[in-house]
Amino acid sequence: MTKVVITLLALAAAHFEIWRTLPNRRGKRAAGMFLLFLILAAPLAYVAYDDYRHNYPDANIGLGLSLMFTWAVTLILAIVSVVRRLRRSR
């Protein structure tokens, strides 16, 4: 469960970094970023909740796949935020 919390915090940090590069931090863009975070965090949250409620003795492939998906999305968002910051600083 600790890995899930750390993964969601990393996803939130990547979204926050993208939000900081937005020219308009209020309004539709900020709401869109929050909605995107909820959409991307929902599969991991659901699978983690399901694993917590129904603790099966076998390996949970769905939890691993949702963690890998969230890590990949977090990496992509982090790269996008770095590129946006580098372009903005020029």
C-alpha positions in Angstrom: 0.0 0.0 0.0 3.0 2.3 0.6 4.0 2.0 -3.1 0.5 3.1 -4.1 0.6 6.2 -1.9 4.1 7.1 -3.2 3.0 6.6 -6.8 0.0 8.9 -6.3 2.1 11.5 -4.6 4.6 11.4 -7.6 1.7 11.7 -10.0 0.4 14.7 -8.0 3.8 16.3 -8.0 4.1 15.9 -11.8 0.7 17.5 -12.3 1.7 20.4 -9.9 4.8 21.0 -12.0 2.8 21.2 -15.2 0.3 23.4 -13.5 3.1 25.8 -12.5 4.1 26.2 -16.2 0.6 27.2 -17.3 0.2 30.8 -18.2 -3.3 30.9 -16.6 -3.3 29.1 -13.3 -6.9 29.8 -12.6 -10.0 28.8 -14.4 -10.5 26.2 -17.1 -6.8 25.1 -17.3 -6.4 24.5 -13.6 -9.7 22.6 -13.5 -8.6 20.6 -16.5 -5.4 19.6 -14.8 -7.3 18.6 -11.7 -9.7 16.6 -13.7 -6.8 14.9 -15.6 -5.2 14.0 -12.3 -8.5 12.4 -11.1 -8.9 10.5 -14.3 -5.3 9.2 -14.3 -5.3 8.3 -10.6 -8.7 6.6 -10.6 -7.6 3.2 -12.0 -4.8 2.9 -9.5 -7.1 4.0 -6.6 -9.8 1.5 -7.6 -7.4 -1.5 -8.0 -5.7 -0.6 -4.7 -9.0 -0.4 -3.0 -10.1 -3.7 -4.5 -6.8 -5.4 -3.4 -7.4 -4.0 0.1 -11.0 -5.3 0.3 -10.4 -8.7 -1.3 -7.0 -9.9 -0.2 -6.5 -12.9 -2.5 -3.5 -15.2 -1.9 -2.4 -15.0 -5.5 -0.4 -12.3 -7.3 -2.5 -9.3 -8.3 -1.5 -8.6 -11.9 -4.0 -5.7 -12.2 -2.3 -3.8 -9.4 1.1 -4.2 -11.0 -0.2 -3.1 -14.4 -2.0 -0.1 -12.9 1.2 0.9 -11.0 3.2 0.6 -14.2 0.7 2.7 -16.1 0.7 5.4 -13.5 4.5 5.4 -13.4 4.7 5.7 -17.2 2.2 8.6 -17.1 4.1 10.3 -14.3 7.4 10.0 -16.3 5.7 11.5 -19.4 4.3 14.4 -17.4 7.6 15.0 -15.7 9.4 15.2 -19.0 6.7 17.5 -20.4 7.1 19.8 -17.4 10.9 19.9 -17.8 10.6 20.7 -21.5 8.1 23.5 -20.8 10.3 25.0 -18.1 13.4 24.9 -20.4 11.4 26.6 -23.3 10.0 29.1 -20.9 13.4 30.1 -19.5 14.8 31.0 -22.9 
